[in-house]
Amino acid sequence: MNRLEAMVILLAAIDTGSLSAASRKLNIPLATVSRRVSELEAHLNVRLVVRGTRSLTLTEAGRGYVASCRRVLEDIAEIERTTSGEYHAPQGELVVSMPPVLGACMLCLSSSSFCVRFRVSVCACK
């Protein structure tokens, strides 16, 4: 069993309110959704959800597990964003054009914080 996949499926079921809605959201068969949730419960040896005729209710253990799953999946998404370069510092030349009076007052203040934030080694205001 792929536990990350099972976590995603469980969260989809909880977020949508039912196994069938999770099936539609994830575009996978209902039987797969149900089986993954059951496999996860068997792996953990605890019941995570109470299946009603039209809804799911988290058990106490399920509430804690779902909260932890959300954190884990958010951490993984953050790691992937960082690794893929989504958070890289700006690159290239920044050219700003404005009247000299405004530039003398505002640009030096804002550009100095820009230089500090993005570790620009040479930043001169003229």
Secondary structure, 3 states (H helix, E strand, C coil): CCHHHHHHHHHHHHHHCCHHHHHHHHCCCHHHHHHHHHHHHHHHCCCCEEECCCCEEECHHHHHHHHHHHHHHHHHHHHHHHHHCCCCCCCCCCCCCCCHHHHHHHHHHHHHHHHHHCCCCCCCCC
